[in-house]
């Protein structure tokens, strides 16, 4: 009887590992499709409509960094989040950085095209997720970075992100923010490694 239970547990673990591997491969393939295929910028009206969707998840994270806003801005503009293992980061599709420009977030199992909504150099950057590799789970999102110079020569960085899934959009997911915020703070603090 004990052998049968052990055999069943080993079989269940093997099946779970196989399902996880297949899921990882499918997610990576979908992410690569977003990264490889260029997308034309959405019309301003469409981007504004996406930005105005009521998010079911919202989180704001604030950190103080010892570098001036100009250096933080540079790290946010090109290659942002590349300091996280296995994440190539964010890259613009061209030289344009003005509102309307498209940039791509490439992570191992997730990718998204983002369109710049607001850009105030060294002070504020707002982007809207216009296409994701997992649209059922992330239909759209808005990420807003605000940089404020401090008297000690550093920067107070505030990152607000709000999103909405296509599936289960009626569920309020902001209750998860307190669990995610500590990880977001670590991510932002590590931004200085990209300087």
Phi, psi and omega in degrees: 000317179297319179298322180295319178295316179297316178299319179295319178295318178296317179297318179296319178296320179296315179297317179298318179295320179295316178297318179297319179296314179297317179299315179299317179296318179295315180297318180294318180298317179296320178296318180297325178299318179295317183294320183284326186266117178289148179234140177286146177303144177284154174299150182307321182296317180296317179297318178298320178295318178297318181294332183270354177301135180292116181287147174264351176225128176220138179212137174240133179234131180240135176220155172254130179241147185280355180264154180289160182306325181299319180286321178296317180303315181301317180293326179285328185291311186228126179080013181306141179072005179289348177283351176275130181306138176071015177239111178298334174107199182250133180222137176286150181282347180203195181280341183292132178238002185283167175307133184106340179293149180250136175230159184239130173267121180244113174241171184300311185246012181209140174218152180209144169266132180240142177247132181291124179262318182218137179216109175241098189313131179068004181232316186204138176222123178236128178234153178241129175288115184257343176204135178232163179280347178230069187297336178292329182262332177225096180286311179202162176205162175232131176240129183234119178251126178239127181247131179232123177293142179245162184295339180273008180088003180263198183220134167267122182247126178243127181239115176248129177230135178225138183218169182214123175278158175282324181265133180062034180296343180283347181277129175283116185256001182296343178297341180279346184306316180299335179277330183271329185306317179301322178291322178296322178296318178298316179301313181293321180295327179285354177306326182295342177289342180272357183278000000 
